[in-house]
Amino acid sequence: MRIEQEVKLDYKDVLIRPKRSALRSRKQVSLERNYKFRNSHQEWSGIPIMAANMDGVGTFNMAHALSHLKLFTCITKQNSAKDWYNCATAYSDYVAVSIGTNLDDYEKAKEIIATNDLRWICIDIANGYSEHFVDFVRQVRKDYPKINIIAGNVVTADMTQELILAGADVVKVGIGPGSVCTTRIQTGVGYPQLSAVIECADAAHGLGGHIIADGGCTCPGDVAKAFAGGADFVMLGGMLAGHDEGGGEVISKWYREAEVQMDLDYTAGKMYEEKKFVQFYGMSSDTAMEKHSGGVASYRSSEGRTVEVPYRGAVEDTVKDLLGGLRSTCTYVGAPSLKQLSKCTTFIRCTQQFNNVFVR
C-alpha cells in the first residue's frame, strides 16, 4: 500500500482565470476541431462533444439531431443490426457503434459496420485495466486498420498510453464521475476527473493520440474546464438526458406551491404546478441490468443509480446554450478557437463556484 500526497482536482475545485482578450464578440470564436488520428490515419472535423452510449442519450434520434450540428453520438450497445439498418449512413462521421469485449457482440458489430459504412467503433467497458481489454483493442485494430477506435475507460497516464499503443485512436477517460454512477461508493475506486483529464491528455498527446473526458460535467462551465484541461472530446450523459430525442416516457407530477392566490372573493386558493420528468439511469444500475440482462448477476452488484431528470424538450436548445457558454469561455481568456483554449487557460483553486443564495 502507498499514498500519493499530491492533491487531485475535480471540476468543482477550480475556476478559469480571465485574461486580456482581443476578441470583440463570441461570434469570432470557432468551436470546430480538425483531428488526424494516430492509428487509423483518418481525419475528422466537427464540434468535439459526444452523447454518451447510455439509454435515453445514445439513440438514433439523438444522433440525427446532433449530427446536423456536427456533434457526435455513441449509440448504445443494445441495438441490433436490424435497428441500425440504414439508420446511420447519412451521418457516419458523427456516430459510433458501441461494444464490450463479448465476441458475439463483436460479430454483430462487424455486420453493423459493413452495412452502414461506419467509421467509428467504441469499445466500452467499466474497467479498462485488464489485459484482456488491451488484447481485444489490439485485435480490433488488426481487423480494422482504418476505422477510428475509441477505447476506455481509464484514468491514468500509463494505461492511456498502453491503449494507444495497442491501437486505440481516442481513449475514454473517467471512472466514477458520472451523475448516475455509484462505482466510487460501491468500490472505493476512482480518480478526480479534472486531474485525470489533464494527466491522460498529456500522456496521449505525447504519442499523437487523443482522449475523451467522459463524465462529471454538470453545466457548460464544466465542459469548458474539460477542454481547457486538454480533452480533445467531451462526452455527456446527464446533460443530454431528458430530451425528446432520447425517448423514454415523460412523467408528469403535480406540486403544491408554497404561495397562494387570492380569488375574487378574497378566499385563499391553493396553486398547483405541473412538472415533467424522464427516467435516467446508469448502464450498470439495477434498472439497466433488469432491462438488458434479465437482472443483476449473482457475482456482481449495481454500480449505478436511477433518477428522474427534468423533461427538457428538443435537444437543440440545450446544445445552443452549451455552445454559447463555450464561446463565452474562449472570449474571457482570449482564445479565438476551441483548439487554443487549453493554451490560454490558467486554473485557480477555489472553495466556491457561485453564489447560490437564491437557488431553490
N, C-alpha and C positions, 0 to 999 in steps of 0.2 A: 504494500500500500504506500502511496505517496500523495502529497498535496501540492497542487500548483497555487502559489500565493498571489499571482497576478490577477487583478480584478477583471472579470469578463462582463461585457455590456449587452443589454437589450436596447431596443429602440426607445423605450421609455426613459432610459438613463442619459440620453444626450439630446442636445439641440444643435442645429447648424448655425454657425456664426455668420451673420450677414457681412458682405464685403462691398467695396465700391464697385459700381457696375456702369458700363457704357450702354447698356440696353435701355431703350426708351419704352418698350412695350412687350407684353407677353407674346404678342404675335410674332416677334422676332425669333422666338425660341423654337428650335426643331427637336422633336421628340423621336424621330425615326433613327434607327441604327442600321448599319450595314455590317454584317459579320461574314467572315470566311472561316469555316470550321476546320480544325486541325486534322481530323482523321478522315472525314468524308470528302474534304476539299470542296464542299458545296458552299454556295453563297446564299445569304438570306437578308431581306430588307423588311422592316416594319417597326412598329412600336412594341418593344420587348416586354409586354405584360401578358401573362398567361392565366387562363382559367384552369383551376385545378381539376384533376380527374376524380371528382367526387360527385356522388349523386346530388342532383339539384344545381350543379355548376358545370360539370364537363359533359354537356349534352350537345346533340347535333344542332338544335335551335340556337344554343349559345354560340357555337362555332360559326354558324351562318351570320349571326348579328355582329360578332366581334371581328370576323374576317373583313367585313366591309370597312371597318375602322383600322385595319391592319394590325389587329391584336390576335393573339394565339390561344388555342384551346387544346388541352389534353383530354381526349374523350375517355370516359370511364371504361374500365376493363370488361364490364359485364355484357357489352353489346356483342351480338352475334354477327357473323359475316353477312347475314340477310339484312340486319339493321343498317349495316354500313353500305350496302349495295347502292352505288351511285350517289351516296349522300355527300361525299367529301371531295369529289373530283374537282369541283369548281373552285375549291379553296384549299388545295392540298399543301400549299406553302404555309398555311396557318393552322394546321391540325395534326395531331399525333395519335397513333393507336397506342394504347397502354396495355402492358402485360406485366405479369410477375415472372417467375422463373419456372413455372409449370410447363412441361414440354407439350402437353395437349393444347394449352393456351397459345404457345408459340406457333404450333401448326396452324391454328385458327388465324393468328396474326399474319402468317405468311400469305394465306388466301386473301385476307383483307387488304394487305399491301399491294398484292398483284392486281386485284380487282379495281382498286380505287387509285392506283398510281400514287401511292403515298410516299412522302419523302422524309417522314419523321416516325421514330418509334421511341416510346417512353418505357424503359424498364424500371419498374417502380416497386420497391419493397420497403418495409418499415426499417429494416436493419441492413444497411449496405456494407456491413463489415465482414461478411462471411466470404471465405474463399470460393464457395460455390457461386456466389453472385458475380465475383470478378471473372470466374471461368465462363459464366454464361454471357457476360458482356463481350468477352473475347470471341466466343462462338458466333454471336450475332454479328459482330464486326466482320468476321470471316465470311459469313453467309451474305452480308450486305455491305460491300466495301464502300458504296456511295450513298448510303442512307444516313441521315443525321440521327445520332443516338443520344438520347437523354438517359442518364442513369443516376439512381440515388435510392435512399437518402443517406448522406453522411454529414459530418460537422467538423472534420479535422483536415488539416493540410495534407497529411501523409496519405489518407485514403482518397482524397480528391485527386492527387497525382497518380495513385495506382489505377484508379478507374479510367483516367485519361490515357494512360499508357496501355491499358487493356483494350482501348478502342472507343471510349465514350467521347463525344464531342462536347456535351454540356452535362455538368454534374449538378444534381439537385441537392441543395444544402438546407438542412433543418431537421432536428429531432426533438419533437415535443412542443414547439412554439404555437401550434395552431389553436384556434379558439375552441374547437371541439375535440382536441387531442388530450388524452389523460396519461400519456406514456410516462411523463415525469412523475406523476402521482403514483402510478402502478409499479414503476420500475426504479425510480430514482435516477434514471439516465437522461442526459440531455446536455445542452450547451447554449448559453445565451446567444440569441440569434444574430445580433449585430456583430459581435466578435467572431462568430462562426463565418459570417459572410465575408468580413474583412480578411480573415486568415485563409479561407478557402479560395477566395478570389485571387489573392496574391500568389498562392500555390498554382492555381490553374493558369493564370496569365503568364507565369514563368515558363510554362510548357506550351503556350499558344492555345490553351483550352479556354472554356467558358463555364460560368456557373449560373444557376437559378437560385435566388433567395426564396425559399418555399416555407411560408407560414409566418405568423407573428404580426402581420400588418393589420392594424385596426382602423386606420384613417389614411388619407392621401399623404400626410406628413411622414408616416412610417414607410410608405412606398418610396418617397423621395430619399429617406435615410438609407434604405437598402441600396438604391442606385448610387448614392453618394459614397457608400461603403465599398463599392466596387462590383456589385452584382451586375451581370450582363442582362439577365431577365429577372422579373419578379413574378412569382406565382401567387394567385389569390384564391382563397376558398370562401371564407365568411363574408368578405367584402363584395363578392359577386353572388352570394346566395340570396334567395327571396325574390328573384325576378321572374317575369313571365317566361323567359327563355329557359329557365331551369326546370320548368314543370313543377309538379308537386301540388297537392291540394292546398287551396287558400282557406285558412281557418279564420272565421270571424268570432271575435269576443267583444262583449259589451262591458264597459266600465262605468261605474258611477263616479261622476266628478265631485270634487270637494266643494266647488262653488254651487250656488243655487240661482235660479232665475225667478224673477217676480212676475206672476201672472197679472192680468189686467185688474183683477180684484185684490191684488197685493198678497195673494197666498203663495207662499214659497213652494216651488215645484222642483222636483229632482231632475237633474240633467244627466243623460247617458251618452256615452261616446262609443262608437264602433271602432275597433282596431283590428287590423287584419295581419295574419301571420302565416308563415310557411315553415314546415318542419325541415330542420337541417341537422345532419349528424356526421360524425367521423366515420371513416371507412373501416375502422377497427372497433366500432361500437357494437353493442348488442343488436341495435336496430339494423345495421348493415349486414351483420353476420346472419341474423334471422332471415333477412330478405334474400341474400345471395348464396348462403351456405347451409341454410336449414337450422342454424343455431350456432352457439359458441362451442367449439371443440373442447373436449374434456381436458386437454393438456394446456389450454391457454385461458386467458382472461380478457375481458373487454378493455381496450385502451382508448376508448372514445366516448363522448357523451352525445346525447340527443337534446336539441334545444328547439325553440321556436323563434325565428328571426322575423322582424317586421317585413310585411309584403311591400315591395318597392316598385312594382310596375315594370316598365321597359328598362333594360339594362343600359341602353344608350345614354340615358340621363345621368346615371351613376358614373359611367365612363367619362362623360364630358366633365363632370365635377372633378374626377380623379386627374384627368389630363390637365385641367386648368390649374390644379394645385401644383402639379409637377412643373408646369411652365413658370408659375409664380416662384417656386423654389429657385429655379435657374436664374430668374431676374434678380433675386436677392443676393446671389453670390457672383453674378457676372458671367454665368455660363451661357453662351449662345446656343448650345446644343446639349442634349442629354449625355452625349459622349464625353463632354468636358466637365460634367457636374462633379465627378469624383476628384478631378484635379483642382477644382475651385473650392473644395469643401474643407473646412476645419470644424471638427466636432468639439463641443464643450460639454463637460459633465454637468448635470443639473439634478436638482431634487424635486422640481415641479415642472410639469409640461405646460399647464394652462390654468387659468382661474376658473374654477367650476362652481362658484358660489350660487349661480342661478341655474345650474343644471338640475333638471327634475328627474 
